[in-house]
Amino acid sequence: MNFERTRKALIALAAAAGLLFFLLFFSGSATPVYTANPVLPAFGRGPLEVRLYTDYFCGPCSAEEAELISLISELVGKNLIRVLFIDTPVHSETVLFAGYFLAALNAKNDFPQSVAAREALFEAARKKITGKEALEAFLKTKRVAFRPYDTAPVFKIFGNYLKEDRIQSTPSCVILGLQGKQTLTGKDEIVAALRGLRK
């Protein structure tokens, strides 16, 4: 039974990823801005890499966001980790939201901007805001600047991480360091692991 559930989850994830890549390669902003280098949402200079996989429309992801960001902010501030935020396309609207998260970093690529953008996008998801125009209007009310660009190269990198880490659900977290790779799922596991990184 667990195998069947896992198989269905993987099929759903693959289908969502396929939709994501299709939309990113064949559609986009009416006035896209092209950048020479992909803007990766990676912050911090610590020896450990933390890859956080979330979906804005995932209830558990939304519920844990404030606590996770508080821990991650502390760890980044102490130069203990390098965090990489990877939007995981489980819900169909995540494609749009992920694009605007990257557009926000294209406008201002720093950790506070990433936190503000994530907070606004999780709130928009909870309020069931959908569609490009509505989402742009909402981000403006939250004073989150954004600058659309061709995000296809970044999503290709995200797709490689999803395969490499074998992500099957959100929230998930992968921690890489001298002890190897640790994969965690669910709020309790992730929070406990991040707390354990404090010195």
TAZI-V104619 format. One record per run of one state. SS is the DSSP state (hx for helix, st for strand, lp for the rest). FROM is the first residue (numbers start at 1). TO is the last residue. If there is no record, write none. Layout:
ss/from/to
SS/FROM/TO
SS/FROM/TO
//
This chain:
ss/from/to
lp/1/1
hx/2/26
lp/27/32
st/33/33
lp/34/41
st/42/43
lp/44/47
st/48/54
lp/55/58
hx/59/77
lp/78/80
st/81/87
lp/88/93
hx/94/107
lp/108/110
hx/111/126
lp/127/131
hx/132/141
lp/142/148
st/149/149
lp/150/151
hx/152/165
lp/166/171
st/172/177
lp/178/179
st/180/185
lp/186/186
hx/187/195
lp/196/199
//
